[in-house]
């Protein structure tokens, strides 16, 4: 995985858990985190999930699940986001993802600039999804899991367009909320949702 050769790991890849999250910005749904242990010989062409098409994300997600030594998905709900705030809810989702890893590991590498409250050695890596293969793999699993949540919601409420905007505050999404109202799963601590709620 040449894209990650410049980042020097302090121990073998198979002893590391990569962690990343998706869904801090949307107005609706869970914030989702994934944790992944990759084998040393992993040759999946990984990269930052934000640079991949939806089709490629799904393909890579399936490959990662097949070759990973272990992986786990963790969530924090909209209610937890409203109660804790989005930062602390994100840390909770990451902790749950790490807690779901059952294979032996020695250290956790987290995308970003802070670590969740876990009992394991942890290092935060800024832009880690572009530097560390196991973090990149985690970003892909989290992205696909979060997108699947929005696609499922779109099937129940197609008028909101969740499959297209994935819950982010686009103009079309805000117009749909104004027209059809707020359904369960919105984050009332987020200003656009709160303002619409106060007007209704």
BELLIN-V949319 format. One record per residue. RES is the residue in three letters. PSI is psi as a letter, one per 20 degrees, with the letter a starting at -180 (* if undefined). Layout:
RES,PSI
RES,PSI
//
This chain:
UNK,n
UNK,h
UNK,i
UNK,j
UNK,h
UNK,i
UNK,o
UNK,o
UNK,q
UNK,j
UNK,r
UNK,q
UNK,h
UNK,i
UNK,j
UNK,q
UNK,p
UNK,p
UNK,p
UNK,r
UNK,q
UNK,q
UNK,k
UNK,h
UNK,h
UNK,r
UNK,i
UNK,q
UNK,r
UNK,q
UNK,p
UNK,p
UNK,q
UNK,q
UNK,p
UNK,p
UNK,p
UNK,q
UNK,q
UNK,h
UNK,j
UNK,p
UNK,k
UNK,p
UNK,m
UNK,q
UNK,r
UNK,p
UNK,h
UNK,i
UNK,j
UNK,q
UNK,r
UNK,g
UNK,g
UNK,h
UNK,g
UNK,g
UNK,g
UNK,h
UNK,g
UNK,g
UNK,g
UNK,g
UNK,h
UNK,h
UNK,i
UNK,q
UNK,h
UNK,q
UNK,r
UNK,q
UNK,p
UNK,q
UNK,q
UNK,p
UNK,r
UNK,h
UNK,g
UNK,h
UNK,g
UNK,h
UNK,g
UNK,h
UNK,r
UNK,h
UNK,g
UNK,h
UNK,h
UNK,g
UNK,h
UNK,g
UNK,g
UNK,g
UNK,g
UNK,h
UNK,g
UNK,g
UNK,h
UNK,i
UNK,p
UNK,i
UNK,q
UNK,p
UNK,r
UNK,h
UNK,q
UNK,p
UNK,p
UNK,p
UNK,p
UNK,b
UNK,j
UNK,q
UNK,q
UNK,r
UNK,n
UNK,r
UNK,j
UNK,q
UNK,p
UNK,q
UNK,p
UNK,p
UNK,o
UNK,p
UNK,k
UNK,h
UNK,i
UNK,i
UNK,h
UNK,p
UNK,g
UNK,h
UNK,g
UNK,g
UNK,g
UNK,h
UNK,h
UNK,g
UNK,g
UNK,g
UNK,g
UNK,g
UNK,g
UNK,g
UNK,h
UNK,h
UNK,g
UNK,h
UNK,h
UNK,g
UNK,h
UNK,h
UNK,h
UNK,h
UNK,m
UNK,h
UNK,i
UNK,i
UNK,k
UNK,h
UNK,h
UNK,g
UNK,i
UNK,k
UNK,i
UNK,q
UNK,m
UNK,r
UNK,g
UNK,h
UNK,g
UNK,h
UNK,h
UNK,g
UNK,g
UNK,h
UNK,g
UNK,i
UNK,r
UNK,p
UNK,r
UNK,q
UNK,i
UNK,q
UNK,o
UNK,i
UNK,i
UNK,p
UNK,g
UNK,h
UNK,g
UNK,g
UNK,g
UNK,h
UNK,g
UNK,h
UNK,h
UNK,*
//
